[in-house]
Amino acid sequence: MSADGNWTITIKSPMGAQEVKASIVTSGATFTGKTISQMGSQDVEGKVDGDKLTWSTAITSPMPMTLEFEATVSGDTMSGNVKLGAFGNAPLTGVRA
């Protein structure tokens, strides 16, 4: 299943739901893209394994940490998990925009 396209991703973090707009372009076993959230925009790159995407993003607010994403794409939806450093995990869901 191709993950190419624009996505609206919702992360259910301990600070409440956080919305991220993402654009994804796959190329074999990798992908590149851009995310836009209330914390700004970032270029991202990650890995593709079948219908699974994995990537990480460094943030500075509310405190510096690396977020590790894992999502499974199924048609026009995705679901997965974000590791929030020492703060545990948060579920994510996404829909193709």
A tleap script that builds the chain and sets N, CA, C and O, in Angstrom:
source leaprc.protein.ff14SB
mol = sequence {
  NMET SER ALA ASP GLY ASN TRP THR ILE THR
  ILE LYS SER PRO MET GLY ALA GLN GLU VAL
  LYS ALA SER ILE VAL THR SER GLY ALA THR
  PHE THR GLY LYS THR ILE SER GLN MET GLY
  SER GLN ASP VAL GLU GLY LYS VAL ASP GLY
  ASP LYS LEU THR TRP SER THR ALA ILE THR
  SER PRO MET PRO MET THR LEU GLU PHE GLU
  ALA THR VAL SER GLY ASP THR MET SER GLY
  ASN VAL LYS LEU GLY ALA PHE GLY ASN ALA
  PRO LEU THR GLY VAL ARG CALA
}
set mol.1.N position { 0.847 -1.184 0.000 }
set mol.1.CA position { 0.000 0.000 0.000 }
set mol.1.C position { 0.886 1.238 0.000 }
set mol.1.O position { 1.772 1.366 0.845 }
set mol.2.N position { 0.661 2.130 -0.918 }
set mol.2.CA position { 1.461 3.341 -1.007 }
set mol.2.C position { 1.039 4.363 0.044 }
set mol.2.O position { -0.147 4.629 0.237 }
set mol.3.N position { 2.028 4.920 0.710 }
set mol.3.CA position { 1.776 5.969 1.703 }
set mol.3.C position { 1.916 7.351 1.087 }
set mol.3.O position { 1.747 8.357 1.776 }
set mol.4.N position { 2.225 7.410 -0.216 }
set mol.4.CA position { 2.433 8.702 -0.868 }
set mol.4.C position { 1.209 9.595 -0.724 }
set mol.4.O position { 0.070 9.144 -0.844 }
set mol.5.N position { 1.468 10.866 -0.465 }
set mol.5.CA position { 0.378 11.829 -0.403 }
set mol.5.C position { 0.432 12.688 0.836 }
set mol.5.O position { 1.429 12.727 1.558 }
set mol.6.N position { -0.676 13.378 1.061 }
set mol.6.CA position { -0.810 14.266 2.209 }
set mol.6.C position { -1.668 13.607 3.278 }
set mol.6.O position { -2.662 12.946 2.976 }
set mol.7.N position { -1.272 13.795 4.522 }
set mol.7.CA position { -1.915 13.140 5.653 }
set mol.7.C position { -2.198 14.142 6.767 }
set mol.7.O position { -1.466 15.115 6.944 }
set mol.8.N position { -3.261 13.891 7.507 }
set mol.8.CA position { -3.517 14.584 8.764 }
set mol.8.C position { -3.374 13.523 9.847 }
set mol.8.O position { -4.139 12.560 9.899 }
set mol.9.N position { -2.375 13.718 10.716 }
set mol.9.CA position { -2.057 12.739 11.760 }
set mol.9.C position { -2.404 13.341 13.114 }
set mol.9.O position { -2.059 14.489 13.397 }
set mol.10.N position { -3.085 12.568 13.946 }
set mol.10.CA position { -3.421 12.999 15.297 }
set mol.10.C position { -2.686 12.109 16.291 }
set mol.10.O position { -2.803 10.884 16.260 }
set mol.11.N position { -1.926 12.753 17.174 }
set mol.11.CA position { -1.191 12.053 18.228 }
set mol.11.C position { -1.904 12.324 19.541 }
set mol.11.O position { -2.109 13.480 19.911 }
set mol.12.N position { -2.283 11.267 20.248 }
set mol.12.CA position { -2.959 11.418 21.537 }
set mol.12.C position { -1.906 11.461 22.638 }
set mol.12.O position { -1.653 10.464 23.314 }
set mol.13.N position { -1.294 12.634 22.808 }
set mol.13.CA position { -0.197 12.797 23.761 }
set mol.13.C position { -0.731 13.075 25.163 }
set mol.13.O position { -1.915 13.369 25.325 }
set mol.14.N position { 0.136 12.985 26.186 }
set mol.14.CA position { -0.288 13.332 27.542 }
set mol.14.C position { -0.744 14.790 27.659 }
set mol.14.O position { -1.456 15.137 28.602 }
set mol.15.N position { -0.344 15.646 26.713 }
set mol.15.CA position { -0.745 17.054 26.720 }
set mol.15.C position { -1.999 17.285 25.875 }
set mol.15.O position { -2.341 18.430 25.578 }
set mol.16.N position { -2.676 16.222 25.491 }
set mol.16.CA position { -3.863 16.336 24.653 }
set mol.16.C position { -3.548 15.985 23.215 }
set mol.16.O position { -2.398 15.723 22.863 }
set mol.17.N position { -4.577 15.984 22.390 }
set mol.17.CA position { -4.418 15.633 20.978 }
set mol.17.C position { -3.573 16.680 20.260 }
set mol.17.O position { -3.817 17.880 20.386 }
set mol.18.N position { -2.573 16.213 19.501 }
set mol.18.CA position { -1.704 17.077 18.718 }
set mol.18.C position { -1.885 16.718 17.248 }
set mol.18.O position { -1.765 15.551 16.876 }
set mol.19.N position { -2.173 17.714 16.408 }
set mol.19.CA position { -2.388 17.455 14.994 }
set mol.19.C position { -1.155 17.828 14.189 }
set mol.19.O position { -0.544 18.876 14.401 }
set mol.20.N position { -0.803 16.948 13.262 }
set mol.20.CA position { 0.350 17.141 12.385 }
set mol.20.C position { -0.113 16.940 10.948 }
set mol.20.O position { -0.773 15.948 10.639 }
set mol.21.N position { 0.227 17.865 10.081 }
set mol.21.CA position { 0.009 17.703 8.642 }
set mol.21.C position { 1.307 17.149 8.066 }
set mol.21.O position { 2.385 17.663 8.367 }
set mol.22.N position { 1.217 16.118 7.249 }
set mol.22.CA position { 2.423 15.491 6.692 }
set mol.22.C position { 2.249 15.260 5.205 }
set mol.22.O position { 1.162 14.925 4.735 }
set mol.23.N position { 3.347 15.446 4.466 }
set mol.23.CA position { 3.393 15.046 3.063 }
set mol.23.C position { 4.476 13.976 2.955 }
set mol.23.O position { 5.566 14.129 3.506 }
set mol.24.N position { 4.170 12.895 2.241 }
set mol.24.CA position { 5.056 11.735 2.168 }
set mol.24.C position { 5.272 11.340 0.713 }
set mol.24.O position { 4.329 11.265 -0.075 }
set mol.25.N position { 6.541 11.088 0.373 }
set mol.25.CA position { 6.892 10.567 -0.958 }
set mol.25.C position { 7.799 9.358 -0.730 }
set mol.25.O position { 8.910 9.497 -0.221 }
set mol.26.N position { 7.319 8.175 -1.110 }
set mol.26.CA position { 8.107 6.958 -0.927 }
set mol.26.C position { 9.000 6.713 -2.138 }
set mol.26.O position { 8.696 7.131 -3.255 }
set mol.27.N position { 10.118 6.020 -1.882 }
set mol.27.CA position { 11.035 5.613 -2.933 }
set mol.27.C position { 11.686 4.316 -2.489 }
set mol.27.O position { 12.701 4.327 -1.792 }
set mol.28.N position { 11.094 3.189 -2.898 }
set mol.28.CA position { 11.614 1.892 -2.471 }
set mol.28.C position { 11.446 1.699 -0.974 }
set mol.28.O position { 10.329 1.746 -0.459 }
set mol.29.N position { 12.560 1.482 -0.272 }
set mol.29.CA position { 12.522 1.198 1.158 }
set mol.29.C position { 12.671 2.443 2.031 }
set mol.29.O position { 12.872 2.336 3.241 }
set mol.30.N position { 12.571 3.636 1.411 }
set mol.30.CA position { 12.685 4.878 2.181 }
set mol.30.C position { 11.582 5.849 1.782 }
set mol.30.O position { 10.905 5.666 0.770 }
set mol.31.N position { 11.416 6.894 2.608 }
set mol.31.CA position { 10.520 7.978 2.234 }
set mol.31.C position { 11.089 9.298 2.725 }
set mol.31.O position { 11.894 9.347 3.655 }
set mol.32.N position { 10.651 10.359 2.077 }
set mol.32.CA position { 10.975 11.715 2.499 }
set mol.32.C position { 9.665 12.476 2.600 }
set mol.32.O position { 8.640 12.049 2.068 }
set mol.33.N position { 9.713 13.601 3.284 }
set mol.33.CA position { 8.508 14.395 3.398 }
set mol.33.C position { 8.710 15.595 4.284 }
set mol.33.O position { 9.831 15.977 4.618 }
set mol.34.N position { 7.579 16.182 4.657 }
set mol.34.CA position { 7.583 17.367 5.491 }
set mol.34.C position { 6.409 17.277 6.450 }
set mol.34.O position { 5.327 16.822 6.080 }
set mol.35.N position { 6.628 17.714 7.687 }
set mol.35.CA position { 5.548 17.788 8.655 }
set mol.35.C position { 5.366 19.232 9.091 }
set mol.35.O position { 6.325 19.999 9.171 }
set mol.36.N position { 4.117 19.587 9.371 }
set mol.36.CA position { 3.783 20.915 9.866 }
set mol.36.C position { 2.870 20.726 11.078 }
set mol.36.O position { 1.845 20.049 11.001 }
set mol.37.N position { 3.264 21.340 12.201 }
set mol.37.CA position { 2.468 21.268 13.418 }
set mol.37.C position { 2.561 22.605 14.133 }
set mol.37.O position { 3.171 23.547 13.625 }
set mol.38.N position { 1.957 22.688 15.310 }
set mol.38.CA position { 2.026 23.939 16.063 }
set mol.38.C position { 3.458 24.250 16.484 }
set mol.38.O position { 3.754 25.382 16.866 }
set mol.39.N position { 4.355 23.259 16.420 }
set mol.39.CA position { 5.758 23.479 16.773 }
set mol.39.C position { 6.596 23.894 15.558 }
set mol.39.O position { 7.809 24.067 15.675 }
set mol.40.N position { 5.959 24.052 14.402 }
set mol.40.CA position { 6.678 24.468 13.209 }
set mol.40.C position { 6.707 23.381 12.160 }
set mol.40.O position { 5.965 22.403 12.243 }
set mol.41.N position { 7.575 23.557 11.164 }
set mol.41.CA position { 7.676 22.564 10.095 }
set mol.41.C position { 9.056 21.921 10.121 }
set mol.41.O position { 10.045 22.533 10.525 }
set mol.42.N position { 9.091 20.673 9.679 }
set mol.42.CA position { 10.333 19.906 9.653 }
set mol.42.C position { 10.353 18.994 8.449 }
set mol.42.O position { 9.328 18.431 8.063 }
set mol.43.N position { 11.536 18.851 7.852 }
set mol.43.CA position { 11.725 17.819 6.844 }
set mol.43.C position { 11.918 16.502 7.571 }
set mol.43.O position { 12.574 16.458 8.611 }
set mol.44.N position { 11.357 15.431 7.037 }
set mol.44.CA position { 11.499 14.115 7.651 }
set mol.44.C position { 11.952 13.110 6.603 }
set mol.44.O position { 11.712 13.281 5.408 }
set mol.45.N position { 12.601 12.074 7.069 }
set mol.45.CA position { 12.926 10.931 6.218 }
set mol.45.C position { 12.842 9.692 7.084 }
set mol.45.O position { 13.129 9.729 8.280 }
set mol.46.N position { 12.444 8.593 6.464 }
set mol.46.CA position { 12.268 7.377 7.234 }
set mol.46.C position { 12.335 6.149 6.354 }
set mol.46.O position { 12.757 6.195 5.199 }
set mol.47.N position { 11.901 5.043 6.950 }
set mol.47.CA position { 11.969 3.750 6.274 }
set mol.47.C position { 10.574 3.232 5.960 }
set mol.47.O position { 9.609 3.506 6.674 }
set mol.48.N position { 10.497 2.472 4.866 }
set mol.48.CA position { 9.267 1.825 4.440 }
set mol.48.C position { 9.522 0.323 4.445 }
set mol.48.O position { 10.494 -0.149 3.854 }
set mol.49.N position { 8.650 -0.422 5.111 }
set mol.49.CA position { 8.731 -1.885 5.121 }
set mol.49.C position { 7.328 -2.415 4.874 }
set mol.49.O position { 6.550 -2.595 5.810 }
set mol.50.N position { 7.006 -2.665 3.600 }
set mol.50.CA position { 5.648 -3.083 3.249 }
set mol.50.C position { 4.684 -1.939 3.490 }
set mol.50.O position { 4.789 -0.895 2.847 }
set mol.51.N position { 3.730 -2.122 4.422 }
set mol.51.CA position { 2.768 -1.067 4.744 }
set mol.51.C position { 3.151 -0.305 6.011 }
set mol.51.O position { 2.353 0.478 6.526 }
set mol.52.N position { 4.374 -0.528 6.520 }
set mol.52.CA position { 4.814 0.114 7.753 }
set mol.52.C position { 5.828 1.225 7.475 }
set mol.52.O position { 6.762 1.054 6.691 }
set mol.53.N position { 5.622 2.366 8.134 }
set mol.53.CA position { 6.542 3.499 8.071 }
set mol.53.C position { 7.175 3.699 9.441 }
set mol.53.O position { 6.493 3.580 10.459 }
set mol.54.N position { 8.473 4.002 9.482 }
set mol.54.CA position { 9.146 4.364 10.728 }
set mol.54.C position { 10.010 5.593 10.474 }
set mol.54.O position { 10.650 5.714 9.430 }
set mol.55.N position { 10.017 6.506 11.453 }
set mol.55.CA position { 10.851 7.704 11.366 }
set mol.55.C position { 10.995 8.313 12.754 }
set mol.55.O position { 10.268 7.955 13.681 }
set mol.56.N position { 11.928 9.223 12.883 }
set mol.56.CA position { 12.097 9.931 14.153 }
set mol.56.C position { 12.220 11.421 13.883 }
set mol.56.O position { 12.632 11.847 12.805 }
set mol.57.N position { 11.855 12.194 14.886 }
set mol.57.CA position { 11.877 13.646 14.798 }
set mol.57.C position { 12.377 14.210 16.118 }
set mol.57.O position { 11.928 13.793 17.185 }
set mol.58.N position { 13.299 15.148 16.048 }
set mol.58.CA position { 13.777 15.836 17.247 }
set mol.58.C position { 12.925 17.076 17.477 }
set mol.58.O position { 12.689 17.855 16.554 }
set mol.59.N position { 12.461 17.257 18.721 }
set mol.59.CA position { 11.693 18.456 19.061 }
set mol.59.C position { 12.405 19.199 20.187 }
set mol.59.O position { 13.238 18.629 20.891 }
set mol.60.N position { 12.071 20.463 20.347 }
set mol.60.CA position { 12.665 21.275 21.415 }
set mol.60.C position { 11.611 21.799 22.387 }
set mol.60.O position { 11.952 22.276 23.469 }
set mol.61.N position { 10.328 21.713 22.009 }
set mol.61.CA position { 9.263 22.231 22.859 }
set mol.61.C position { 8.211 21.150 23.059 }
set mol.61.O position { 7.857 20.502 22.075 }
set mol.62.N position { 7.692 20.909 24.234 }
set mol.62.CA position { 7.917 21.673 25.456 }
set mol.62.C position { 9.282 21.411 26.100 }
set mol.62.O position { 9.699 22.149 26.993 }
set mol.63.N position { 9.975 20.365 25.649 }
set mol.63.CA position { 11.341 20.103 26.098 }
set mol.63.C position { 12.049 19.298 25.025 }
set mol.63.O position { 11.393 18.622 24.232 }
set mol.64.N position { 13.377 19.356 24.982 }
set mol.64.CA position { 14.098 18.608 23.948 }
set mol.64.C position { 13.933 17.097 24.109 }
set mol.64.O position { 14.134 16.554 25.195 }
set mol.65.N position { 13.569 16.432 23.025 }
set mol.65.CA position { 13.497 14.968 23.002 }
set mol.65.C position { 13.358 14.507 21.564 }
set mol.65.O position { 13.041 15.293 20.671 }
set mol.66.N position { 13.600 13.222 21.354 }
set mol.66.CA position { 13.413 12.614 20.047 }
set mol.66.C position { 12.153 11.766 20.083 }
set mol.66.O position { 12.003 10.901 20.945 }
set mol.67.N position { 11.255 12.015 19.151 }
set mol.67.CA position { 10.035 11.231 19.014 }
set mol.67.C position { 10.279 10.159 17.968 }
set mol.67.O position { 10.778 10.449 16.881 }
set mol.68.N position { 9.927 8.913 18.292 }
set mol.68.CA position { 10.101 7.795 17.365 }
set mol.68.C position { 8.735 7.289 16.929 }
set mol.68.O position { 7.941 6.829 17.750 }
set mol.69.N position { 8.467 7.377 15.631 }
set mol.69.CA position { 7.168 7.041 15.063 }
set mol.69.C position { 7.192 5.670 14.393 }
set mol.69.O position { 8.188 5.271 13.789 }
set mol.70.N position { 6.078 4.966 14.515 }
set mol.70.CA position { 5.846 3.726 13.778 }
set mol.70.C position { 4.373 3.720 13.392 }
set mol.70.O position { 3.501 3.795 14.258 }
set mol.71.N position { 4.093 3.632 12.094 }
set mol.71.CA position { 2.710 3.676 11.625 }
set mol.71.C position { 2.495 2.650 10.522 }
set mol.71.O position { 3.382 2.389 9.708 }
set mol.72.N position { 1.307 2.079 10.514 }
set mol.72.CA position { 0.911 1.131 9.488 }
set mol.72.C position { -0.167 1.774 8.628 }
set mol.72.O position { -1.178 2.251 9.144 }
set mol.73.N position { 0.047 1.786 7.321 }
set mol.73.CA position { -0.890 2.381 6.368 }
set mol.73.C position { -1.837 1.306 5.859 }
set mol.73.O position { -1.417 0.212 5.479 }
set mol.74.N position { -3.127 1.640 5.860 }
set mol.74.CA position { -4.149 0.740 5.320 }
set mol.74.C position { -5.124 1.588 4.514 }
set mol.74.O position { -6.013 2.227 5.076 }
set mol.75.N position { -4.953 1.591 3.194 }
set mol.75.CA position { -5.805 2.421 2.350 }
set mol.75.C position { -5.570 3.891 2.622 }
set mol.75.O position { -4.459 4.392 2.454 }
set mol.76.N position { -6.626 4.587 3.044 }
set mol.76.CA position { -6.538 6.020 3.317 }
set mol.76.C position { -6.444 6.324 4.806 }
set mol.76.O position { -6.748 7.439 5.230 }
set mol.77.N position { -6.023 5.333 5.610 }
set mol.77.CA position { -5.848 5.562 7.040 }
set mol.77.C position { -4.495 5.013 7.484 }
set mol.77.O position { -3.887 4.186 6.804 }
set mol.78.N position { -4.048 5.486 8.623 }
set mol.78.CA position { -2.854 4.917 9.248 }
set mol.78.C position { -3.086 4.884 10.750 }
set mol.78.O position { -3.859 5.674 11.293 }
set mol.79.N position { -2.410 3.967 11.404 }
set mol.79.CA position { -2.472 3.883 12.858 }
set mol.79.C position { -1.110 3.434 13.345 }
set mol.79.O position { -0.366 2.767 12.627 }
set mol.80.N position { -0.793 3.806 14.574 }
set mol.80.CA position { 0.503 3.426 15.086 }
set mol.80.C position { 0.777 3.993 16.455 }
set mol.80.O position { -0.129 4.183 17.266 }
set mol.81.N position { 2.058 4.263 16.698 }
set mol.81.CA position { 2.527 4.611 18.018 }
set mol.81.C position { 3.690 5.597 17.907 }
set mol.81.O position { 4.468 5.558 16.953 }
set mol.82.N position { 3.791 6.474 18.895 }
set mol.82.CA position { 4.918 7.392 18.999 }
set mol.82.C position { 5.580 7.172 20.347 }
set mol.82.O position { 4.914 7.249 21.379 }
set mol.83.N position { 6.887 6.898 20.357 }
set mol.83.CA position { 7.640 6.820 21.607 }
set mol.83.C position { 8.041 8.238 21.985 }
set mol.83.O position { 8.680 8.947 21.206 }
set mol.84.N position { 7.654 8.642 23.194 }
set mol.84.CA position { 7.868 10.012 23.659 }
set mol.84.C position { 9.037 10.084 24.627 }
set mol.84.O position { 8.899 10.613 25.730 }
set mol.85.N position { 10.179 9.561 24.227 }
set mol.85.CA position { 11.340 9.574 25.106 }
set mol.85.C position { 11.020 8.897 26.430 }
set mol.85.O position { 10.498 7.782 26.446 }
set mol.86.N position { 11.327 9.562 27.546 }
set mol.86.CA position { 11.090 9.013 28.888 }
set mol.86.C position { 9.619 9.071 29.289 }
set mol.86.O position { 9.257 8.597 30.366 }
set mol.87.N position { 8.766 9.645 28.439 }
set mol.87.CA position { 7.364 9.838 28.793 }
set mol.87.C position { 6.444 8.747 28.258 }
set mol.87.O position { 5.226 8.921 28.248 }
set mol.88.N position { 6.999 7.639 27.819 }
set mol.88.CA position { 6.182 6.516 27.380 }
set mol.88.C position { 5.777 6.618 25.922 }
set mol.88.O position { 6.514 7.152 25.092 }
set mol.89.N position { 4.596 6.100 25.624 }
set mol.89.CA position { 4.099 6.008 24.259 }
set mol.89.C position { 2.776 6.738 24.111 }
set mol.89.O position { 2.049 6.936 25.084 }
set mol.90.N position { 2.473 7.133 22.886 }
set mol.90.CA position { 1.196 7.757 22.566 }
set mol.90.C position { 0.698 7.163 21.249 }
set mol.90.O position { 1.465 7.030 20.296 }
set mol.91.N position { -0.583 6.807 21.197 }
set mol.91.CA position { -1.127 6.287 19.934 }
set mol.91.C position { -1.286 7.396 18.905 }
set mol.91.O position { -1.494 8.559 19.251 }
set mol.92.N position { -1.185 7.017 17.637 }
set mol.92.CA position { -1.463 7.972 16.558 }
set mol.92.C position { -2.422 7.353 15.573 }
set mol.92.O position { -2.462 6.136 15.391 }
set mol.93.N position { -3.200 8.223 14.937 }
set mol.93.CA position { -4.062 7.831 13.840 }
set mol.93.C position { -3.882 8.876 12.741 }
set mol.93.O position { -3.512 10.018 13.010 }
set mol.94.N position { -4.145 8.473 11.515 }
set mol.94.CA position { -4.011 9.411 10.415 }
set mol.94.C position { -5.015 9.111 9.322 }
set mol.94.O position { -5.454 7.973 9.153 }
set mol.95.N position { -5.373 10.152 8.582 }
set mol.95.CA position { -6.239 10.007 7.419 }
set mol.95.C position { -5.603 10.758 6.264 }
set mol.95.O position { -4.994 11.813 6.441 }
set mol.96.N position { -5.757 10.192 5.086 }
set mol.96.CA position { -5.242 10.841 3.883 }
set mol.96.C position { -6.041 12.115 3.636 }
set mol.96.O position { -7.272 12.096 3.638 }
set mol.97.N position { -5.341 13.208 3.425 }
set mol.97.CA position { -6.010 14.503 3.265 }
set mol.97.C position { -6.343 14.766 1.805 }
set mol.97.O position { -6.910 15.809 1.479 }
savepdb mol mol.pdb
quit
